[in-house]
């Protein structure tokens, strides 16, 4: 976006464009909330890892260490959680660090300053428990450094002695190095290939410190699930209270769907509202890893670079896919004045047409991915047979809150 376009695009001259940065003129007495989600700055931290400053004054005013946002990039896109790395409450900006690993994060990393993120909800989650523990250990792996940094910063401000262990596959993938060094009393860097710091994993560096007599009163581990599990296994014999910050699959981020549930001891906890931090010595990591792999295949299909080419090469004799029925919705002009339902529901004919799109797979992955294992192909078949009451009864056998789940289920992406 050039400077003239930026001046024409933004109202009242509150925003101006200089190089690769959107600048907010705070001399205006009233902040322009219409530009909520505007990308102010963008910079590359490492390969596929991008640092954004986003205009979000309400979130910037309220966020606490450990909290996150849910955002969407497009109307038909999924919601994804991202930790709020830092904030500038005066400028009304929050900092997000994004690793491009899936379709949505790749789309997000393609946005430039001056463009807007469609919607951002937050701050969400339970803030980290910040107090003066004494000697605090922070272990971060990969992009987990972005999650650990705000907590470490808050712990330092509370008077803790901070020891940080930051790991990555290689030197070029270490992020926030200067920022973490600035708030830490001791810092140890590790790389899998030995290109910087300790040659090995963060868990190996921690074990070495403990073998040499290091003592910690609190530990936080953030990063890949196997890494967090290893850290928790190491700290347990030393009776070091250990928190892990989890990032399971989330759908709505408000505790309605249960997609982010994790087993912690003998309790099922919802990460989006009760987390993201839990006792690392009680988390069932096996179940967590299994659930996190649920949609890997679908995501890979969406990212397949040859998919577009294959589709264009299909012969014209191949029948097009059955068209998705568009859900009738209450007009925007009416919904802003009422709490009535936005989705108006299908007619009987629309419901049958939509039901006819189901492939009735032999091994339905939609059932595996459903948090309550609703027998989706079966109730859809009943709709196709005009057995609406029987279909509803079948759903109720597995899910006592279908109207709630129906509002947050990502089925529109299937």
N, C-alpha and C positions, 0 to 999 in steps of 0.2 A: 504494500500500500504506500503510495507517495504522499508527500506532505499536504498537497492541495486537496487530494481526495479525503485525507483524514480530516481536514478543516471543514469540508463540506458535509462529511458523514456525521460528525459529532455535534450535538446541539449546544448552542450558547457559548461555543468556544471553550468549554471546560476542559476538553482534552486536545492535545496537540501531538504531532508525530515528529520525533527526532531520531534519525538512524533506525535502530531496532528496538525502540522503546516508546511506549505511550506515556505521556506525562500528564498528570492530573493537576489542574490549577485549583489549589485549596483556598484561594482568596474568595471564591464564591461562598456565600453564607450557607447555602443549602446544597448538600451533596446530591449528585444526580443518580438516584437509585435505578433509573431506567437503564443504566449501563452496568448493572450487576452482572458479573461474569466476564467482563471485558479483560482481555489479556493485556497487561501493561508491559511486561518484559518477558523475554525468552532467551535462554542461553543453554548451550550444550555442555553438560558436565562430563559425559563419557559416551561411548558408543551406545546408542539407543536409550540414553538417559537424559532427560530434559528438565530444566529448572524453569518454572513459571512463577511470575507474580500476577495475581488475578485480583481485580477490583471487586471486593465483596465486603463492604463496610460493616454490615450487621454481624457477619461471622467473625470478622477481625476484632470487633469490640467484645465478643463473648468467649472466644475459644480459650481452652486451657490445655496444658500439655497432655498428650495422649489421645486427643480427640481427632475426629476425621470428618470428611464430607462425603456425600454421595453425589455424583454428577452424571449428566448425560451430554453427549456431544451432538446427537441428532434425535429427531422426533421418534424414529423407529428404533433407536439404539437402546442398549442395555444400560443399567445404572452400575457404576463401579465405585468402590470406596477408595479414597486416597487420604493419607494422613496429612494434617496441616503441619507443615514443617516449621513455619515461623509466621509472624504477623507484624504488620505495621499499622497499629490502630489509628494513628494520626492520618496516614494516607488512605486508610480503608482497604488495605491490601493483605492478602494471605499468600503464603508461599507453598507451592505444590511441586513435588518432584515425581516425575512419571517415567517409568521404564516401559518402552514399547515392546510388549510381548503378545498382545492379542489384538483383535480387530479394533476395539474401542480405544485402547491406549495408542495404537498406531495412528488412528484418526486424530486423536487429541494432540499427538506430537507433531502433526502436520499443520496445526493452527499457528497463526502468526500474530504478533502484537497488533492490536486494532480489531481483531476478530473476537467473537464472543463464544464462551461455552454456553450451551443452550440453557441448562439450569444446574444450580448447585444448592444442595440441602445440607445444613449443618449449623453449628457444630454438633456432631453426633457421638455417641459412645460415652462411657464413664471416664472422667479424667483420671490420669495417673495419681496414685496416692503419694503425694509429695510431702516429705518431712525430713528432719535431720536424723538419718539412720546411723551416720558415722562414716564408714568407708563403703562407698557404693561402687559396684562393678557394672559397667555397661559393655555388653558384647553385641556387636552388630556385624552382620554378614551381608555383603552386596548392597542392594538398595535399601536394606534394613537400616542403614546408617541414617537415612532420611527420617525414619520413624523414631530411632533412638535419640537423635540430636535434641529435639525439644524437651524430652524427658530428662536427659542429662543436663541440659541447660537449667531446667527448673530445680533439679536436685542440687546443682552447684549453688544456685541462688539461696537454697535453704540451708547451706552451710556444710554440705557433704564433701568429703574427699573423693574425687572422681578418678577411677581407673577405667580407661577405655581400651577395649580390644576391638579393632576394626579390620575385617577381612574382606578379601575379594579374590576372584580367580587370578587376576593379574594387576599390575600396577596401574594400568590405564583405566581400570574400572573402580578404583577407590574414589569415593565422592566425599565432599564436605571435610576434607582433610584439615584445612586451616581452621574451619569453624569448630571442629571437635577438639583440636589441639588448644584452641583459645579457652575452652571451658574445662579442660581436664588437667588434673595434677600429674597423671601418668598416662601415656598413650603408647599402645603397642599395635603395630600394623602387621598383618599377615597376608601372604599371597600364596595361592595354591602352587604357582610355578616358581616361586622364589624370586620374582623380579623386583620385589620391594619388601623390606622388613623381614619378619620371620618366615621361613620356608615351611609352610604347612597350614593347617586349619586353625581357626580361632580356639577350638576346643583343646588343641595341642598346646597352644600358647598359655591358655588358662591353667592346664594341668601343670605346666612347668612353673608358673608363678606359685601355685599352691604347694608344689613340691619344695620350693625354696622358702616356704614359711609365710606367704602372703595371707592376709586375713581380710575377710569382707563381711559386712553386716547386712548387705542387700545386694541383689543381682537382678539385672534385666537383660534378657536375651531377645534379639529381634533379627529375623532373617529367614532363610529357608527352613522348612519344618525339620529336616534331619539335623541341621545345625542346632536349632533350639532344643531339640531332644537330647543331643549330646551334651550341651551345656547343663541342662537340668540333671542329667545322669551324673555329671561330674560334681556338681554342687551338693547333691543330696547327701552323700556320706559326710560332708563337712557341715551339714545342717545350716547352709546358707539360704535364707529365704530367697526364692527365685521366682520372678515373674517372667512370663513370655507374652509377647504381643502377637496375637493371632490374626490372620487375614484369610478366613475361609470364604467360600462362595457366599455372596450376599445378594439379595434381590431388592428389598425395599429400605433396609437400614433402620427400621423403626420397631422391629420385634414382632411384626405381624405374620410373616410367612414361615419362620423357623428354618429357612434354608441355611443359616449360618450357625446352626446349633452344634455344640461340642460337648463331649463328655468330660466333666471335671470331677474326679472322685466318683461319688455315687449320685451326682446331679447332672442333669442336662441343662446347659447354660446357653443363652443366646448372645453371641459375640457382639452384635450390633448395639445392644442396649446394656448388657451386663459387662461387656469387655470394652476394648479388645484385650486387656491384660488379665491373665489368670495365673494361678499357682502352677508353675511349670512341673512341680513334683506330682501333680494330680491329673494333668491333662492326658487324655487317651490319644496319643499321637498316631497310633495305627489307624484308628477310625478317621481322624482328621485328614491324613494323607489319602486315604481311600476316597473320601468325599471330595477332596480337592481335585481329584483326577476325573470326576464324573463327566465333565464337558470338554475334556481335552480333544477328543476326536472331532467334535463339532467345530471347535475353535480352529483346529488345524485345517479343516475343510474351508472355512471362511478366509483363511489366510493363503490358501494355495494359489501361488502366482499364476499358474496356468489355467485356473478355472475359467476366467473370462475368455481365453483363447479357445478352450474346449467347447464352451457354450456357443461361440460364434461359428464353430466349424460343424456343428450338428446339422445333418441333412434336414431339409424343410419338411420331410415326411414325418418327422418325429412330432408327436402331439404335444402341444404346450401344456404346462402344469395347470391343474385346476386352480382357477382364480380364488384368492382369499376373499371372503366376504368382509366388507368394511362395516365395523360396528357403528350404528347410528348414535350420534352424540348430541347432547343439549348444546345449542349454540352458545358461543363464548359470551355474547352480549347478555344472555339470560343467566348463565351459570355464575357470573360475577356478583349477582344479586341474590343468590339463593344457595341453599345447601342440598338441593335436589340432586339425584344421581346424575352423573355426567353421561355414563353409558346407558342408553335407552333400551338396549336388548334387541336380539334378533327376532324377526318374525318366524313363524314355523317353517316357512319355505327357506329363509336364509339359514336357519339352523340345520335343515336337512342338507343344503348345499355345502355348508361348512363341514358337516359331519362326513360327507362323501369324500372329503380330501384326505381323510385318515387312511394310511397305508395298511393298517392292521398287521404290523410287523410281527413276525414269529417271536422275536425277542425284543419286546418294546422297551427301548431305552428311556422313553418318557416316564415310564413307571419307576425305573431305577433312579431317575433324577428327581422325582417328586418327593419332597420331604416327608409326606405321609403315605407314600406308595398307593395313591389312588389308582384304581384299575381303569386307566384312561381309555384304552381301545374299547373296553367292554361298554362303558357308559356312552361312548360316542356311537357305537353300533346300535345301541338302544334308541338313541336320538334318530338315527337313520331309519329305524323301523317305526318311528312315531310313537315310541313308548317313553314319553317324557317323564311321567311319574316314576316309572321303574328305573329310569336313568338317574333321576335325582336320589332315589332311595339307595341305589348302588353306591353313589358318591358318599352318602351319609354313613355308610357302613365303615368307611375308612377315615372320614374327615367330618368332625362335628361342626366345623366352622367354614363351610364351603363358600359362603358369601364374602367372608373376610379374605380367604386365600385367593378367591377368584379375582380380587382387585389388585393383587400384587404378583400373581403367578406370571412368569416370563413366557407363557405359552405362545404369545404372539410372535416370538422369535423362532418358533419351531417350524 
